[in-house]
Amino acid sequence: MQQNPSISTNDITNLLETFSRAQYSAKGLDTTNATIELLCTNLFERDFTCQSILNNNGELSLYYPRRILIPVADKWHVKSKPKLPSNVDIRDLFFRSRFARCRSRFVAPAILIDNKFICRSATLASWGEVYSRTGMDRVFDGSRTLNQFESCVVDAPSTAQAPAQSPAIDLDFEPNMAFVQNVNVANETVPQQNVKNIFDKLRGADIDLMRLLDIGFVLNLMVEKKKTLFGV
């Protein structure tokens, strides 16, 4: 790739057309997506010192890029200092809090301006969605108990690597009745209080991440009732 590739009006038009035709998924990497990611990386690094967070195969979220770029310092600001402490494992915080947001779209910095983050995320997941996701975890990997699930999202040390997990599951589809019944059966085997404890801890992890990123204001751009999954 060129050091400073130019971006034409055609490139932007093609990007919008690609966006309108198909939903992005980190599970697949084709030439178009790879080119877009490289160009975006180049553009970001012109203005910011960036930290790259691996999201191969959608391990953190299927709907975020395979490499999540976090702008940590402004190259054009002489006195700019890194926004994030060097001793913080931000990927681990993403991993802990991802189920607290719809479709695992956790709070992630997108722009750094005047040493303040502008972040993106989905809305908070409801109790019903978190409940369904813990059930899906048992449907797709029966060897993992609820306690193991709870420890992997909350109790692991912040400096540790995120534990191995099941292949990424695409939640952005219309589930059939058989699938929903399997999730319901899996959930019936778990005491409701345990699931509520996980729900509270996931929310706590989400709050910790927002505090680290120094979030002061939340703007809700959610399209109400755009999609409804599992009746929630």
MDAnalysis code that builds the backbone (N, CA, C; Angstrom):
import MDAnalysis as mda
import numpy as np

u = mda.Universe.empty(696, n_residues=232, atom_resindex=np.repeat(np.arange(232), 3), trajectory=True)
u.add_TopologyAttr("name", ["N", "CA", "C"] * 232)
u.add_TopologyAttr("resid", np.arange(1, 233))
u.add_TopologyAttr("resname", ["MET", "GLN", "GLN", "ASN", "PRO", "SER", "ILE", "SER", "THR", "ASN", "ASP", "ILE", "THR", "ASN", "LEU", "LEU", "GLU", "THR", "PHE", "SER", "ARG", "ALA", "GLN", "TYR", "SER", "ALA", "LYS", "GLY", "LEU", "ASP", "THR", "THR", "ASN", "ALA", "THR", "ILE", "GLU", "LEU", "LEU", "CYS", "THR", "ASN", "LEU", "PHE", "GLU", "ARG", "ASP", "PHE", "THR", "CYS", "GLN", "SER", "ILE", "LEU", "ASN", "ASN", "ASN", "GLY", "GLU", "LEU", "SER", "LEU", "TYR", "TYR", "PRO", "ARG", "ARG", "ILE", "LEU", "ILE", "PRO", "VAL", "ALA", "ASP", "LYS", "TRP", "HIS", "VAL", "LYS", "SER", "LYS", "PRO", "LYS", "LEU", "PRO", "SER", "ASN", "VAL", "ASP", "ILE", "ARG", "ASP", "LEU", "PHE", "PHE", "ARG", "SER", "ARG", "PHE", "ALA", "ARG", "CYS", "ARG", "SER", "ARG", "PHE", "VAL", "ALA", "PRO", "ALA", "ILE", "LEU", "ILE", "ASP", "ASN", "LYS", "PHE", "ILE", "CYS", "ARG", "SER", "ALA", "THR", "LEU", "ALA", "SER", "TRP", "GLY", "GLU", "VAL", "TYR", "SER", "ARG", "THR", "GLY", "MET", "ASP", "ARG", "VAL", "PHE", "ASP", "GLY", "SER", "ARG", "THR", "LEU", "ASN", "GLN", "PHE", "GLU", "SER", "CYS", "VAL", "VAL", "ASP", "ALA", "PRO", "SER", "THR", "ALA", "GLN", "ALA", "PRO", "ALA", "GLN", "SER", "PRO", "ALA", "ILE", "ASP", "LEU", "ASP", "PHE", "GLU", "PRO", "ASN", "MET", "ALA", "PHE", "VAL", "GLN", "ASN", "VAL", "ASN", "VAL", "ALA", "ASN", "GLU", "THR", "VAL", "PRO", "GLN", "GLN", "ASN", "VAL", "LYS", "ASN", "ILE", "PHE", "ASP", "LYS", "LEU", "ARG", "GLY", "ALA", "ASP", "ILE", "ASP", "LEU", "MET", "ARG", "LEU", "LEU", "ASP", "ILE", "GLY", "PHE", "VAL", "LEU", "ASN", "LEU", "MET", "VAL", "GLU", "LYS", "LYS", "LYS", "THR", "LEU", "PHE", "GLY", "VAL"])
u.atoms.positions = np.array([
    [0.835, -1.193, 0.000],
    [0.000, 0.000, 0.000],
    [0.869, 1.242, 0.000],
    [0.476, 2.311, -0.703],
    [1.218, 3.546, -0.718],
    [1.244, 4.147, 0.682],
    [2.286, 4.973, 0.923],
    [2.416, 5.574, 2.236],
    [1.242, 6.503, 2.542],
    [0.861, 7.342, 1.540],
    [-0.255, 8.268, 1.707],
    [-1.210, 8.153, 0.524],
    [-1.975, 7.083, 0.450],
    [-2.883, 6.899, -0.685],
    [-3.964, 7.971, -0.695],
    [-4.328, 8.408, -1.878],
    [-5.382, 9.418, -1.991],
    [-6.746, 8.734, -1.974],
    [-7.727, 9.432, -1.420],
    [-9.094, 8.922, -1.354],
    [-9.947, 9.768, -2.294],
    [-10.537, 9.131, -3.286],
    [-11.334, 9.859, -4.273],
    [-12.817, 9.828, -3.898],
    [-13.587, 10.653, -4.576],
    [-15.044, 10.640, -4.396],
    [-15.611, 9.276, -4.762],
    [-15.032, 8.654, -5.788],
    [-15.460, 7.303, -6.188],
    [-15.269, 6.301, -5.063],
    [-14.143, 6.405, -4.358],
    [-13.871, 5.491, -3.243],
    [-14.960, 5.608, -2.179],
    [-15.344, 6.826, -1.859],
    [-16.374, 7.045, -0.838],
    [-17.728, 6.539, -1.324],
    [-18.024, 6.782, -2.605],
    [-19.283, 6.283, -3.179],
    [-19.333, 4.762, -3.119],
    [-18.228, 4.109, -3.494],
    [-18.167, 2.640, -3.449],
    [-18.312, 2.123, -2.025],
    [-17.725, 2.838, -1.071],
    [-17.839, 2.443, 0.331],
    [-19.294, 2.490, 0.785],
    [-19.996, 3.552, 0.437],
    [-21.406, 3.682, 0.821],
    [-22.269, 2.622, 0.146],
    [-21.950, 2.298, -1.108],
    [-22.704, 1.254, -1.808],
    [-22.472, -0.106, -1.157],
    [-21.219, -0.381, -0.792],
    [-20.903, -1.645, -0.110],
    [-21.643, -1.724, 1.217],
    [-21.636, -0.629, 1.953],
    [-22.310, -0.562, 3.250],
    [-23.813, -0.813, 3.112],
    [-24.414, -0.288, 2.040],
    [-25.868, -0.411, 1.862],
    [-26.288, -1.802, 1.402],
    [-25.360, -2.546, 0.786],
    [-25.714, -3.864, 0.234],
    [-25.570, -4.990, 1.247],
    [-24.580, -4.910, 2.098],
    [-24.296, -6.048, 2.982],
    [-23.823, -5.564, 4.342],
    [-24.186, -6.308, 5.374],
    [-23.730, -5.986, 6.718],
    [-22.332, -6.533, 6.933],
    [-21.489, -5.730, 7.550],
    [-20.112, -6.141, 7.806],
    [-20.070, -7.264, 8.840],
    [-19.141, -8.191, 8.655],
    [-18.885, -9.230, 9.645],
    [-17.390, -9.477, 9.716],
    [-16.856, -9.483, 10.929],
    [-15.419, -9.689, 11.116],
    [-15.004, -11.128, 10.848],
    [-15.983, -12.025, 10.652],
    [-15.640, -13.429, 10.371],
    [-15.015, -13.591, 8.998],
    [-15.406, -12.746, 8.054],
    [-14.891, -12.886, 6.695],
    [-14.032, -11.697, 6.315],
    [-12.935, -11.955, 5.610],
    [-12.063, -10.874, 5.163],
    [-11.860, -11.019, 3.668],
    [-12.598, -10.218, 2.893],
    [-12.418, -10.237, 1.446],
    [-11.566, -9.040, 1.030],
    [-11.283, -8.953, -0.267],
    [-10.402, -7.893, -0.767],
    [-10.962, -6.509, -0.475],
    [-12.277, -6.357, -0.654],
    [-12.903, -5.048, -0.424],
    [-12.741, -4.610, 1.022],
    [-13.090, -5.494, 1.963],
    [-12.978, -5.148, 3.378],
    [-11.533, -4.881, 3.779],
    [-10.613, -5.699, 3.256],
    [-9.198, -5.523, 3.588],
    [-8.693, -4.167, 3.113],
    [-9.088, -3.776, 1.902],
    [-8.673, -2.480, 1.354],
    [-9.232, -1.331, 2.186],
    [-10.508, -1.436, 2.552],
    [-11.145, -0.392, 3.366],
    [-10.439, -0.260, 4.711],
    [-10.134, -1.388, 5.339],
    [-9.480, -1.355, 6.644],
    [-8.091, -0.734, 6.559],
    [-7.341, -1.057, 5.504],
    [-6.003, -0.493, 5.337],
    [-6.060, 1.016, 5.118],
    [-7.007, 1.463, 4.295],
    [-7.148, 2.895, 4.038],
    [-7.570, 3.644, 5.307],
    [-8.494, 3.069, 6.054],
    [-8.927, 3.698, 7.303],
    [-7.779, 3.781, 8.305],
    [-6.981, 2.725, 8.377],
    [-5.822, 2.728, 9.269],
    [-4.862, 3.843, 8.892],
    [-4.600, 3.974, 7.591],
    [-3.696, 5.019, 7.121],
    [-4.220, 6.408, 7.462],
    [-5.518, 6.626, 7.258],
    [-6.110, 7.930, 7.557],
    [-6.047, 8.241, 9.052],
    [-6.356, 7.267, 9.878],
    [-6.298, 7.463, 11.327],
    [-4.888, 7.828, 11.769],
    [-3.900, 7.117, 11.228],
    [-2.525, 7.303, 11.693],
    [-1.896, 8.593, 11.187],
    [-2.560, 9.293, 10.278],
    [-2.081, 10.620, 9.887],
    [-2.278, 11.623, 11.021],
    [-3.342, 11.456, 11.775],
    [-3.693, 12.427, 12.814],
    [-3.451, 11.933, 14.238],
    [-3.471, 10.614, 14.420],
    [-3.405, 10.078, 15.780],
    [-2.331, 9.000, 15.921],
    [-1.790, 8.919, 17.127],
    [-1.061, 7.717, 17.518],
    [-2.119, 6.715, 17.958],
    [-2.125, 5.555, 17.334],
    [-3.222, 4.602, 17.555],
    [-2.745, 3.324, 18.242],
    [-3.631, 2.765, 19.025],
    [-3.438, 1.429, 19.591],
    [-4.356, 0.480, 18.840],
    [-3.807, -0.620, 18.366],
    [-4.581, -1.576, 17.573],
    [-4.995, -2.761, 18.444],
    [-6.293, -3.043, 18.473],
    [-6.838, -4.147, 19.266],
    [-7.321, -5.234, 18.313],
    [-6.783, -6.436, 18.460],
    [-7.148, -7.532, 17.570],
    [-8.571, -8.017, 17.848],
    [-9.303, -8.214, 16.761],
    [-10.674, -8.734, 16.832],
    [-10.856, -9.789, 15.743],
    [-9.836, -10.634, 15.566],
    [-9.877, -11.651, 14.519],
    [-11.080, -12.570, 14.699],
    [-11.766, -12.831, 13.600],
    [-12.926, -13.726, 13.601],
    [-14.051, -13.234, 14.515],
    [-14.034, -11.944, 14.828],
    [-15.105, -11.400, 15.659],
    [-15.059, -11.863, 17.094],
    [-13.861, -12.114, 17.640],
    [-13.748, -12.611, 19.011],
    [-14.361, -11.648, 20.022],
    [-14.237, -10.351, 19.759],
    [-14.835, -9.355, 20.649],
    [-16.226, -8.953, 20.170],
    [-16.346, -8.700, 18.880],
    [-17.641, -8.369, 18.274],
    [-17.572, -8.629, 16.779],
    [-18.608, -9.263, 16.259],
    [-18.662, -9.527, 14.818],
    [-18.811, -8.246, 14.014],
    [-19.253, -7.184, 14.650],
    [-19.645, -5.986, 13.923],
    [-18.632, -4.856, 14.041],
    [-17.511, -5.117, 14.673],
    [-16.406, -4.172, 14.710],
    [-15.290, -4.701, 13.813],
    [-14.394, -3.830, 13.336],
    [-13.320, -4.272, 12.429],
    [-12.436, -5.344, 13.052],
    [-11.728, -6.058, 12.192],
    [-10.813, -7.095, 12.672],
    [-9.657, -6.496, 13.469],
    [-9.351, -5.250, 13.206],
    [-8.404, -4.495, 14.027],
    [-9.103, -3.206, 14.456],
    [-9.380, -3.102, 15.750],
    [-10.056, -1.921, 16.279],
    [-9.000, -0.879, 16.620],
    [-9.051, 0.262, 15.952],
    [-8.067, 1.318, 16.172],
    [-8.560, 2.278, 17.251],
    [-7.730, 2.491, 18.272],
    [-8.057, 3.438, 19.330],
    [-7.093, 4.612, 19.238],
    [-7.584, 5.815, 18.942],
    [-6.701, 6.985, 18.915],
    [-6.321, 7.382, 20.340],
    [-5.051, 7.280, 20.684],
    [-4.637, 7.537, 22.069],
    [-3.908, 8.866, 22.239],
    [-3.412, 9.466, 21.135],
    [-2.732, 10.762, 21.226],
    [-2.873, 11.504, 19.904],
    [-3.018, 12.819, 19.992],
    [-3.176, 13.675, 18.815],
    [-1.803, 14.109, 18.318],
    [-1.443, 13.739, 17.086],
    [-0.126, 14.071, 16.544],
    [0.035, 15.569, 16.273],
    [-1.076, 16.285, 16.135],
    [-1.018, 17.701, 15.799],
    [-1.022, 18.595, 17.030],
    [-1.124, 17.990, 18.190],
    [-1.140, 18.759, 19.435],
    [0.181, 18.528, 20.151],
    [0.970, 19.590, 20.277],
    [2.335, 19.471, 20.810],
    [2.342, 18.885, 22.215],
    [1.382, 19.283, 23.049],
    [1.375, 18.849, 24.444],
    [0.487, 17.632, 24.681],
    [0.072, 16.993, 23.615],
    [-0.828, 15.848, 23.759],
    [-0.137, 14.681, 24.451],
    [-0.794, 14.141, 25.463],
    [-0.294, 12.965, 26.168],
    [-1.234, 11.799, 25.892],
    [-0.708, 10.560, 25.956],
    [-1.583, 9.402, 25.721],
    [-2.812, 9.441, 26.621],
    [-3.977, 9.237, 26.015],
    [-5.233, 9.316, 26.754],
    [-5.419, 8.130, 27.689],
    [-4.908, 6.959, 27.302],
    [-5.077, 5.750, 28.108],
    [-3.790, 5.424, 28.859],
    [-3.879, 5.029, 30.131],
    [-2.691, 4.607, 30.873],
    [-2.041, 3.402, 30.205],
    [-0.721, 3.367, 30.201],
    [-0.005, 2.289, 29.508],
    [-0.172, 0.944, 30.197],
    [-0.540, 0.951, 31.483],
    [-0.651, -0.310, 32.222],
    [-2.053, -0.912, 32.177],
    [-2.948, -0.335, 31.384],
    [-4.327, -0.833, 31.292],
    [-4.472, -1.747, 30.079],
    [-5.027, -2.937, 30.307],
    [-5.301, -3.879, 29.216],
    [-6.707, -3.595, 28.693],
    [-6.788, -2.706, 27.702],
    [-8.095, -2.271, 27.207],
    [-8.843, -3.407, 26.525],
    [-8.113, -4.344, 25.908],
    [-8.785, -5.468, 25.248],
    [-9.507, -6.340, 26.271],
    [-8.878, -6.503, 27.423],
    [-9.509, -7.297, 28.474],
    [-10.799, -6.625, 28.953],
    [-10.789, -5.296, 29.042],
    [-12.004, -4.579, 29.433],
    [-13.088, -4.708, 28.366],
    [-12.688, -4.664, 27.097],
    [-13.654, -4.903, 26.017],
    [-14.255, -6.297, 26.155],
    [-13.384, -7.281, 26.414],
    [-13.817, -8.674, 26.515],
    [-14.809, -8.862, 27.660],
    [-14.530, -8.226, 28.800],
    [-15.386, -8.377, 29.972],
    [-16.772, -7.771, 29.758],
    [-16.811, -6.654, 29.056],
    [-18.054, -5.878, 29.004],
    [-18.873, -6.104, 27.740],
    [-18.404, -6.930, 26.809],
    [-19.034, -6.990, 25.488],
    [-20.484, -7.469, 25.528],
    [-20.834, -8.383, 26.442],
    [-22.203, -8.884, 26.487],
    [-23.165, -7.911, 27.164],
    [-22.637, -6.830, 27.750],
    [-23.515, -5.850, 28.389],
    [-24.216, -4.967, 27.365],
    [-23.740, -5.014, 26.105],
    [-24.315, -4.184, 25.045],
    [-24.927, -5.075, 23.969],
    [-25.962, -4.581, 23.313],
    [-26.618, -5.350, 22.256],
    [-25.608, -5.759, 21.192],
    [-25.695, -7.022, 20.759],
    [-24.836, -7.586, 19.718],
    [-23.354, -7.383, 19.988],
    [-22.980, -7.314, 21.262],
    [-21.577, -7.192, 21.690],
    [-20.894, -5.932, 21.165],
    [-21.665, -4.921, 20.848],
    [-21.069, -3.650, 20.396],
    [-20.742, -2.806, 21.624],
    [-19.629, -3.148, 22.255],
    [-19.195, -2.489, 23.486],
    [-18.761, -1.046, 23.201],
    [-18.561, -0.275, 24.264],
    [-18.127, 1.116, 24.134],
    [-16.690, 1.140, 23.621],
    [-16.476, 1.773, 22.460],
    [-15.147, 1.811, 21.843],
    [-14.850, 3.222, 21.347],
    [-13.681, 3.774, 21.670],
    [-13.322, 5.114, 21.189],
    [-13.242, 5.148, 19.666],
    [-13.788, 6.202, 19.066],
    [-13.749, 6.356, 17.613],
    [-12.968, 7.593, 17.186],
    [-13.056, 8.656, 17.975],
    [-12.378, 9.915, 17.666],
    [-11.798, 10.482, 18.958],
    [-10.643, 11.127, 18.847],
    [-10.041, 11.835, 19.975],
    [-9.946, 13.309, 19.599],
    [-10.600, 14.166, 20.375],
    [-10.570, 15.602, 20.091],
    [-10.461, 16.371, 21.408],
    [-9.502, 17.300, 21.467],
    [-9.232, 18.048, 22.701],
    [-9.018, 17.101, 23.875],
    [-8.331, 16.002, 23.587],
    [-8.011, 14.976, 24.588],
    [-9.257, 14.359, 25.228],
    [-10.349, 14.337, 24.480],
    [-11.566, 13.672, 24.937],
    [-12.022, 12.687, 23.867],
    [-12.485, 11.530, 24.322],
    [-12.952, 10.502, 23.399],
    [-14.390, 10.764, 22.964],
    [-14.650, 10.554, 21.687],
    [-16.009, 10.354, 21.190],
    [-16.102, 8.867, 20.869],
    [-17.005, 8.176, 21.536],
    [-17.072, 6.717, 21.435],
    [-18.328, 6.277, 20.690],
    [-18.326, 5.031, 20.296],
    [-19.509, 4.414, 19.702],
    [-19.840, 3.148, 20.489],
    [-21.090, 2.776, 20.462],
    [-21.516, 1.525, 21.097],
    [-22.964, 1.280, 20.720],
    [-23.436, 0.080, 21.030],
    [-24.870, -0.197, 20.936],
    [-25.516, 0.186, 22.259],
    [-26.837, 0.127, 22.291],
    [-27.542, 0.400, 23.534],
    [-27.316, -0.747, 24.515],
    [-27.612, -0.520, 25.777],
    [-27.451, -1.565, 26.782],
    [-28.355, -2.756, 26.472],
    [-27.826, -3.947, 26.660],
    [-28.623, -5.157, 26.469],
    [-29.612, -5.294, 27.622],
    [-30.800, -5.761, 27.300],
    [-31.795, -5.996, 28.344],
    [-31.455, -7.289, 29.085],
    [-32.098, -7.475, 30.228],
    [-31.908, -8.703, 30.988],
    [-32.240, -9.895, 30.106],
    [-33.306, -9.771, 29.305],
    [-33.704, -10.883, 28.445],
    [-32.645, -11.249, 27.434],
    [-31.964, -10.242, 26.864],
    [-30.928, -10.548, 25.872],
    [-29.721, -11.199, 26.523],
    [-29.294, -10.675, 27.680],
    [-28.173, -11.294, 28.392],
    [-28.529, -12.727, 28.760],
    [-29.773, -12.930, 29.212],
    [-30.247, -14.265, 29.581],
    [-30.179, -15.198, 28.375],
    [-30.612, -14.708, 27.204],
    [-30.563, -15.518, 25.985],
    [-29.134, -15.835, 25.585],
    [-28.235, -14.879, 25.755],
    [-26.849, -15.104, 25.352],
    [-26.168, -16.144, 26.230],
    [-26.455, -16.125, 27.540],
    [-25.881, -17.160, 28.387],
    [-26.444, -18.520, 28.010],
    [-27.712, -18.547, 27.583],
    [-28.293, -19.799, 27.105],
    [-27.649, -20.252, 25.820],
    [-27.384, -19.323, 24.893],
    [-26.710, -19.658, 23.637],
    [-25.327, -20.206, 23.898],
    [-24.653, -19.636, 24.901],
    [-23.315, -20.116, 25.244],
    [-23.361, -21.592, 25.615],
    [-24.424, -21.992, 26.327],
    [-24.531, -23.402, 26.713],
    [-24.996, -24.268, 25.546],
    [-25.824, -23.695, 24.644],
    [-26.260, -24.452, 23.471],
    [-25.076, -24.792, 22.584],
    [-24.190, -23.808, 22.358],
    [-23.089, -23.993, 21.423],
    [-21.875, -24.648, 22.058],
    [-21.779, -24.637, 23.374],
    [-20.641, -25.257, 24.033],
    [-21.102, -25.807, 25.364],
    [-21.644, -27.005, 25.356],
    [-22.203, -27.597, 26.554],
    [-21.185, -27.893, 27.629],
    [-19.896, -27.856, 27.293],
    [-18.866, -28.165, 28.273],
    [-18.622, -27.008, 29.225],
    [-19.107, -25.823, 28.880],
    [-18.857, -24.661, 29.722],
    [-20.023, -24.454, 30.670],
    [-19.722, -24.346, 31.947],
    [-20.761, -24.121, 32.938],
    [-20.996, -22.628, 33.098],
    [-22.069, -22.287, 33.789],
    [-22.365, -20.880, 34.024],
    [-21.270, -20.228, 34.850],
    [-20.713, -20.972, 35.817],
    [-19.644, -20.407, 36.635],
    [-18.428, -20.063, 35.793],
    [-18.097, -20.921, 34.808],
    [-16.976, -20.634, 33.921],
    [-17.267, -19.390, 33.095],
    [-18.503, -19.271, 32.632],
    [-18.887, -18.086, 31.863],
    [-18.723, -16.840, 32.720],
    [-19.183, -16.927, 33.965],
    [-19.121, -15.770, 34.853],
    [-17.681, -15.371, 35.127],
    [-16.808, -16.362, 35.353],
    [-15.421, -16.032, 35.667],
    [-14.703, -15.428, 34.484],
    [-15.048, -15.846, 33.270],
    [-14.335, -15.343, 32.096],
    [-14.709, -13.908, 31.786],
    [-15.918, -13.468, 32.180],
    [-16.303, -12.097, 31.860],
    [-15.991, -11.130, 32.990],
    [-15.769, -11.649, 34.206],
    [-15.613, -10.716, 35.307],
    [-14.373, -10.953, 36.151],
    [-14.110, -12.200, 36.529],
    [-13.143, -12.453, 37.578],
    [-11.712, -12.652, 37.114],
    [-11.474, -12.728, 35.804],
    [-10.108, -12.909, 35.330],
    [-9.298, -11.662, 35.617],
    [-7.980, -11.809, 35.966],
    [-7.140, -10.637, 36.215],
    [-7.092, -9.747, 34.986],
    [-6.994, -8.438, 35.199],
    [-7.037, -7.495, 34.080],
    [-5.844, -7.623, 33.163],
    [-4.736, -8.194, 33.637],
    [-3.552, -8.326, 32.799],
    [-3.517, -9.649, 32.067],
    [-4.486, -10.511, 32.319],
    [-4.478, -11.836, 31.695],
    [-5.039, -11.769, 30.294],
    [-4.686, -12.763, 29.485],
    [-5.253, -12.859, 28.150],
    [-6.695, -13.323, 28.248],
    [-7.527, -12.854, 27.337],
    [-8.916, -13.307, 27.319],
    [-8.953, -14.803, 27.082],
    [-9.747, -15.549, 27.871],
    [-9.770, -16.998, 27.738],
    [-10.310, -17.451, 26.401],
    [-9.922, -18.670, 26.040],
    [-10.415, -19.237, 24.782],
    [-11.926, -19.318, 24.838],
    [-12.564, -19.095, 23.701],
    [-14.015, -19.084, 23.677],
    [-14.525, -19.793, 22.444],
    [-15.820, -20.006, 22.439],
    [-16.448, -20.663, 21.309],
    [-16.357, -19.776, 20.084],
    [-16.502, -20.346, 18.870],
    [-16.502, -19.515, 17.671],
    [-17.555, -18.423, 17.775],
    [-17.253, -17.268, 17.172],
    [-18.175, -16.140, 17.237],
    [-19.535, -16.529, 16.679],
    [-20.582, -16.078, 17.357],
    [-21.944, -16.421, 16.968],
    [-22.630, -15.177, 16.419],
    [-23.184, -15.263, 15.249],
    [-23.866, -14.135, 14.632],
    [-25.276, -14.035, 15.198],
    [-25.548, -12.971, 15.939],
    [-26.869, -12.797, 16.541],
    [-27.791, -11.963, 15.672],
    [-27.292, -11.462, 14.553],
    [-28.084, -10.543, 13.751],
    [-28.860, -11.284, 12.673],
    [-29.702, -12.201, 13.092],
    [-30.534, -12.940, 12.160],
    [-31.859, -13.227, 12.839],
    [-32.825, -13.662, 12.063],
    [-34.141, -13.981, 12.616],
    [-34.137, -15.443, 13.041],
    [-34.090, -15.738, 14.346],
    [-33.978, -17.117, 14.795],
    [-35.252, -17.906, 14.532],
    [-35.095, -19.190, 14.198],
    [-36.286, -20.011, 14.027],
    [-36.736, -20.551, 15.384],
    [-37.926, -21.121, 15.421],
    [-38.507, -21.536, 16.690],
    [-37.698, -22.630, 17.364],
    [-37.130, -23.551, 16.562],
    [-36.342, -24.639, 17.144],
    [-35.137, -24.082, 17.888],
    [-34.499, -23.059, 17.301],
    [-33.326, -22.473, 17.939],
    [-33.712, -21.791, 19.249],
    [-34.807, -21.020, 19.221],
    [-35.262, -20.331, 20.424],
    [-35.609, -21.332, 21.514],
    [-36.236, -22.460, 21.141],
    [-36.586, -23.477, 22.126],
    [-35.338, -24.074, 22.758],
    [-34.282, -24.293, 21.949],
    [-33.030, -24.818, 22.496],
    [-32.438, -23.861, 23.523],
    [-32.484, -22.569, 23.226],
    [-31.976, -21.572, 24.166],
    [-32.797, -21.585, 25.447],
    [-34.117, -21.662, 25.313],
    [-34.985, -21.665, 26.489],
    [-34.730, -22.880, 27.368],
    [-34.544, -24.049, 26.748],
    [-34.266, -25.270, 27.511],
    [-32.951, -25.135, 28.258],
    [-31.931, -24.586, 27.577],
    [-30.631, -24.408, 28.226],
    [-30.744, -23.470, 29.416],
    [-31.531, -22.422, 29.290],
    [-31.673, -21.453, 30.372],
    [-32.457, -22.005, 31.552],
    [-33.369, -22.952, 31.287],
    [-34.190, -23.503, 32.367],
    [-33.359, -24.274, 33.379],
    [-32.149, -24.699, 32.983],
    [-31.300, -25.479, 33.881],
    [-30.496, -24.602, 34.827],
    [-30.599, -23.285, 34.693],
    [-29.781, -22.369, 35.486],
    [-30.653, -21.576, 36.447],
    [-30.285, -21.522, 37.739],
    [-31.048, -20.705, 38.685],
    [-31.093, -19.251, 38.224],
    [-32.283, -18.651, 38.306],
    [-32.453, -17.290, 37.799],
    [-31.568, -16.301, 38.545],
    [-31.332, -16.535, 39.840],
    [-30.506, -15.616, 40.617],
    [-29.081, -15.574, 40.078],
    [-28.566, -16.740, 39.631],
    [-27.213, -16.776, 39.076],
    [-27.117, -15.932, 37.818],
    [-28.142, -16.030, 36.960],
    [-28.136, -15.244, 35.728],
    [-28.212, -13.759, 36.057],
    [-29.004, -13.397, 37.060],
    [-29.101, -11.986, 37.459],
    [-27.758, -11.487, 37.972],
    [-27.020, -12.335, 38.695],
    [-25.700, -11.941, 39.179],
    [-24.766, -11.633, 38.013],
    [-24.820, -12.471, 36.969],
    [-24.004, -12.230, 35.782],
    [-24.421, -10.915, 35.133],
    [-25.723, -10.700, 35.036],
    [-26.240, -9.470, 34.438],
    [-25.686, -8.255, 35.176],
    [-25.707, -8.283, 36.512],
    [-25.212, -7.158, 37.306],
    [-23.710, -6.961, 37.117],
    [-22.969, -8.063, 37.036],
    [-21.517, -7.950, 36.882],
    [-21.134, -7.452, 35.491],
    [-21.895, -7.871, 34.476],
    [-21.639, -7.363, 33.128],
    [-21.883, -5.861, 33.077],
    [-22.956, -5.415, 33.701],
    [-23.225, -3.977, 33.757],
    [-22.088, -3.265, 34.494],
    [-21.577, -3.903, 35.555],
    [-20.463, -3.315, 36.298],
    [-19.219, -3.177, 35.439],
    [-18.941, -4.194, 34.608],
    [-17.786, -4.134, 33.709],
    [-17.964, -3.027, 32.680],
    [-19.189, -2.847, 32.204],
    [-19.484, -1.777, 31.251],
    [-19.250, -0.409, 31.891],
    [-19.642, -0.264, 33.140],
    [-19.434, 0.996, 33.864],
    [-17.946, 1.262, 34.060],
    [-17.179, 0.214, 34.404],
    [-15.726, 0.370, 34.571],
    [-15.081, 0.874, 33.285],
    [-15.513, 0.320, 32.148],
    [-14.961, 0.737, 30.858],
    [-15.305, 2.202, 30.576],
    [-16.540, 2.596, 30.847],
    [-16.943, 3.981, 30.604],
    [-16.186, 4.947, 31.508],
    [-15.906, 4.528, 32.734],
    [-15.126, 5.386, 33.639],
    [-13.694, 5.542, 33.139],
    [-13.107, 4.449, 32.661],
    [-11.746, 4.519, 32.130],
    [-11.679, 5.477, 30.944],
    [-12.698, 5.431, 30.081],
    [-12.731, 6.289, 28.895],
    [-13.233, 7.698, 29.213],
    [-13.591, 7.918, 30.489],
    [-14.017, 9.239, 30.961],
    [-15.242, 9.739, 30.190],
    [-16.244, 8.867, 30.075],
    [-17.475, 9.221, 29.367],
    [-18.320, 10.146, 30.245],
    [-18.667, 11.315, 29.723],
    [-19.461, 12.261, 30.490],
    [-20.874, 12.450, 29.970],
    [-21.082, 12.184, 28.673],
    [-22.397, 12.375, 28.060],
    [-22.716, 11.185, 27.165],
    [-23.994, 10.817, 27.107],
    [-24.452, 9.720, 26.259],
    [-25.532, 10.260, 25.326],
    [-25.338, 10.053, 24.031],
    [-26.316, 10.472, 23.027],
    [-26.921, 9.226, 22.400],
    [-28.221, 9.059, 22.513],
    [-28.902, 7.854, 22.033],
    [-29.402, 8.069, 20.608],
    [-28.785, 7.370, 19.652],
    [-29.209, 7.440, 18.251],
    [-29.883, 6.143, 17.813],
    [-30.341, 5.357, 18.776],
    [-30.931, 4.059, 18.482],
    [-32.222, 4.213, 17.676],
    [-32.384, 3.376, 16.646],
    [-33.633, 3.309, 15.891],
    [-34.548, 2.332, 16.623],
    [-35.570, 2.839, 17.264],
    [-36.413, 2.005, 18.109],
    [-37.089, 0.894, 17.310],
    [-37.038, -0.313, 17.864],
    [-37.715, -1.481, 17.304],
    [-37.262, -1.796, 15.877],
    [-36.003, -1.419, 15.564],
    [-35.469, -1.733, 14.232],
    [-35.417, -3.247, 14.051],
    [-34.905, -3.929, 15.079],
    [-34.855, -5.390, 15.025],
    [-35.161, -5.924, 16.413],
    [-35.881, -6.996, 16.467],
    [-36.188, -7.633, 17.736],
    [-35.758, -9.086, 17.665],
    [-34.910, -9.495, 18.606],
    [-34.415, -10.869, 18.626],
    [-34.883, -11.558, 19.899],
    [-35.279, -12.800, 19.775],
    [-35.677, -13.618, 20.913],
    [-36.778, -12.952, 21.730],
    [-37.589, -12.113, 21.072],
    [-38.702, -11.485, 21.757],
    [-38.316, -10.373, 22.708],
    [-37.050, -9.887, 22.646],
    [-36.618, -8.805, 23.548],
    [-36.049, -7.662, 22.728],
])
